[in-house]
Every structure is written in C-alpha cells, then in structure tokens.
Amino acid sequence: MKQTLRFTALLSALALTACQPENGTKPAASDAQPVASSAVSVSSVAPEATVASGTHAPAPAAGNKNEDPAFKADALVLLKAIEEIGVQSSTYLDSDEMRQKVAEFGKSKDEAQKNKLAVEIYQSNINLYRDAVEKLKTLQVKNQDVVGLRDLWIKKFETDIELFNIQIKEQGKGLTDAQIQEKYKDIYRQNRDLAQDAAEQNMALYKRSR
C-alpha cells in the first residue's frame, strides 16, 4: 500500500509512509508545513481495527486450526504492539501541544521561528519512531515469520527516522519538497517499498493468525 503525504498544515494520524511528499512543485522547504505523522496506519493493523478512534483490533479467532498455537501467540503479540504504537503516536500527535506548534508555525512570519518550530515538529516525529523501534526490539517472540515481520517494521521505522533527519538537515535551505525527494530519492524509494511490504505482510499475518 503506497501513500504519500504533502507537507501541509494537516496533522495526519493515519500516515503509513510518513515522510513522503507528493510529486509536483512545492513551496520552499522553509515555507512548507512539516507533517506530524503517526507511526503506523490503521489499515496496516487489521481489517477491523480503527486506530484513530482508539478501538482495538479483535483478538485472532480460532479459525486456522493448522497453525501452531505458539505462532498464533507470537503473532498476537506483534499485532498488538503495532496497534499500540499507532494509538500512542496518534494520541500524541493530536495533542494540544502538537496542535499548538503547528498553529504557531502557520501564523509565524519570522523565518527563524518557523524553522525552529519545524525542527521541533520533525524531532517529535523522530522521538515517536525511536520509541516504536525500542518497543519492537524488546518484544519476546520466537516464531521466525513473526520475527521477520517485526524486523521489517523496525527497518521501516528506522528509514522514517532517517527521512525526518533529512528534513531537519535541509530545513531553511530553500529546497522544495520535490527537490529534497529527488536529492534523496533512494531512501525515499526504500521507505515506500518497506511501508508497502510491511503493510502487506502485517495483513497476511493477521489473516493467518485468525
């Protein structure tokens, strides 16, 4: 599942590929609105899950009797962790603190202040993704399929962190979002591919664990 996000004033709580600007001409990076993005998309968790509203993915039902119970237990641990990451990050990014920063960015006429606020917003995203990585690294799962998907999510989140660091590095230098995307096209492409792969494998794991 490939999704792109424009660096506008909208707070997105459902961003899967959090750092992807849309193609086309964009304002200079110093004028573009930084996006605060949830670590995972609701659609990557489970068909019935609704992260934005705080509801939970249902526990896997006893449907696939051929699957090892140990696999199902590990799968549930990972699916629950991914959902919790999405809920926690969405809650923070929809907080009064973040809304205030975004509002201040939109109103400020001072370029130095705008750059400062943009960096703070990007850093908040980095902190959320780092927390997500640490949470996943501490998961006690043994099934190799589950471990593989966990590691895929970790790699995806680590590329998100890299992209946010790029935004911080380029903030205020006058590059458009399209120019930044072209300059770092390899990591942007890798991030999109990882996001799609993680979302597809997450859905497959959910269905298999039912």
N, C-alpha and C positions, 0 to 999 in steps of 0.2 A: 504494500500500500504506500504510494508516494504522495506526500503532501508538501505544499510549500507555504511559507508564511511571509507576508510583507512586513517590513519594519514600519508599522503604523502605530497609532495611539491605542490600538486594541490590545487588551490583555487576553491572551489565549490560554485557556485552561485545558485545551484538548490538542496541543501540538505534539505530533509524533516526531516529525523531523524539525526540531525546534529552531534550528539555525538557518533554514533555507529561505532566502529571499526569492520572490517571484522574478521571472525573467522580464527584461524590459528596462527602459530608462527609469532611473530612480533619482531622488534628490541626493545631494552630497551626504556622506555618512554623518557629518557633523549636524545635519539638519534632520536626519531620519530618526523616526521614533524607535527606540530599542524595544524589542519584544521580550516580555517575561513569559516563559513557557513552562508548562507542566512537563515533568519528566516522561510521562507515558500518556498515550491516547487511550480513551475509554474503549475504542474499537479494537485495541490490541490486547485487551484483557480477556474478555469473553463476550459472546453474543448478548447475554442478558445483563451484563454489567453496565452501570451508569455511574462513572466516577464523578462526573461534575455535580451530580445531585447527592453524592455520598452513599448511594446504595451499594450493596456488595454483590460480587459475583457469587452465584449459588455454588454450594459445595458439590463436587463431582458426584453424580448419581451412580448407583451400582448398575451399569448398563453393559460395559465391556468386560465380560467375565473372563476373557482370555488374558487380560493384563495382570501382571504381577501386582499384588497389593502394595508391595514396597515401592513400585514405580508410581502407583496412584498417590501414595502418601507423599512422596517427594514432589510429584507434580503439583499437588495441592499447596505444598509449602511455597514453591516458586510462584505459582499463580497468585497466591495470597500476598506475597511480598511485592510483586509487581503492582497489584491493585493498591496496596497500602502506599507505595511510593507515589502513585498517581494522585491519590486522595490527599496525602500530606502536602505535596508540592502545589496542587491546585488550591488548597486551602490557604497556603501562604501567599501565593501569587494573586489571590483575590482578597487579600487582607487590606485593611485601611492603610497600613504602612506603604505597601506597594502601589496602591491606587494613588496615594498622595504623591509619591515620587513621579509617577507617570504624568499626573496632572501638572505638577511643577515643571516637568520637562516641556510639556506642551505650551505652557504660559510664558516660560522664561525667554527673554530677549538677549540675555547675556550668553555668548558662545562658550565662555569658560565654565559657567554654571551648567549649561546644557551638557557639555562634555562630562563634567563631574557627575551629574545625575545619570547619564547614560552608562558610565563606567560602573556606578553603584548598582544599577539595574542588571547589567550583564554579570557583575560579581555575585549578585543574589542568585542568578541562574546557575552559576558555577558552583556555588555552595550547595544548592539543591542537588545537582548532579553528582557532586562528590559524596554527599550523604547517601544517595542512591547506590553508588558504586560500593561504598563501605557496607551498606546493608546487605547487598547481594553477595559480597565476598564472605560474609560471616554465616551465610545460610548453610545449614547442616543437611546436605543432600548427597546421595551416593550414586543414584542411577545415572549412567553415563549420558543418556539422552537429555535428562534434566540438567545435568552439569553443563552439557554443551550449550543449551539454551541460556542458562544463567550466564555463562561466559560470553555469549553473543550479546546479551543485554549490557554486560559490563563494557564490552568493547564499543558498543553503540554509544553509551553514555560518555565514555572517555573521548570519543570523537566530538560529541556535543560540547564538552568542556574545551576541547581544542579550538572549536569554532568560536565559542564565546571569547576565548582569549585572543583570537584573531580580531574580533570586533573591537575589543579593548585596545589592542595594538594599533588598529587603523582609525580609531575614533578621532575625529577632528582633523584628519589629514586631507579631507576634500574628495576622497574617492566615493563614487556612487556605490550602491549595493551591488549593482551589476558588475562593476569593475572589481570589487572585492571578490565576488563569486568567481570571476574569471581568473583573477590572480591566484586564488587558492582552489582552483576547480577540482583538483584531485581529491582533496579532503572533503569537499562538498559532495562529490560523487560517491565517495566511500561512505559518508554519513547517510546519504539517501539509500544506498544499497543495503547498509546494515539495518536501517529503520524498516525497510520493506521485508527483509529476511526475518528480522526479529518478530515483526507483527504476524507474518505468515506462520512461522514456527510456533509462536505463542498460541495462535488459534488452533493449530493442529494438535498441540499438546493438550489444550483444553478439551477438544473433542475426543481425543484418545483416552483421556483420564475419566471420562464420564461413565 
